[in-house]
Amino acid sequence: MTENMSHLDHYPELLDASSAWTHDFLPDALKDKAILVTGAGDGLGATTAKTYASFGANVILLGKTRSKLEQVSDWITQHTQTSPVIVPCDLERLDEDTVSKLGDAIDGAFSRLDGIVHHASRLGPRVPLEHYPPEAWQQVMQINVNAVFMLNRGLFELLHRGPKAVVVHTSSSVGRKGRAYWGAYAASKFALEGLSQILADETEANGQIQVFSVNPGATRTAMRREAYPLEDPLSLPLPEAHMELFLLLMSSLGDSPVLTIPTGQQLDARTWQQDLQRVPQA
């Protein structure tokens, strides 16, 4: 259990969640690290960005809606000493030129990129494949897979600038075992798992970049409400409940890493302690 998290007094939801943590993180565990978080306007993305900033990271907030990003940025500016950057971006229209401009902006602001967390995702229709709209299929695959590939590829050089970098892909249980009516969302998450494994295998020998996929499981987010409109959201954990794991994955970036998890791991936020016990530590 973490004994002293008084620096999180400004963030009561995270402070409450930290009472159950099994790892200790220094208040400056991510000091001066530059981390890109997609889908940063709300849900897991906003929570991850606020958490990383609360531990010293300069977070690049990428999302579709500027007003939401500004709210997160204002919160970070008010409650931390870090320097958030807003990047309004519609991933459905992401192209090489946009990625190149993003890379130039990150280079100018921070000269490197220490981490990427790919939270941005689209659910799409919950209908049988025989009735699935082709346009919706393309939209889901573009945001959930193609954009992830393009960002990883386009920002790869910046990830290599620092001594260590971490890439986290947010997956789903339906991306590990397909279920009826999950359509393009499930297919995209299967593809994302493959992309994550390929990138991990290609970068393992060098050891500079660690790559992971994380299945958050049922969480109190807008996407969950969209997928399960009749479910009581109060029965689900807040996104802050998963932040120990997301901090742990980035902990190798600091001067005193809490734990180094072998690259390429497929983690489940609900069972990650058991997951780690099944794999050898690096």
Summary of the structure (lengths in Angstrom):
residues: 282
radius of gyration: 17.8
end to end distance: 23.0
largest distance: 54.3
contacts: 943
relative contact order: 0.14
helix: 48%
strand: 12%
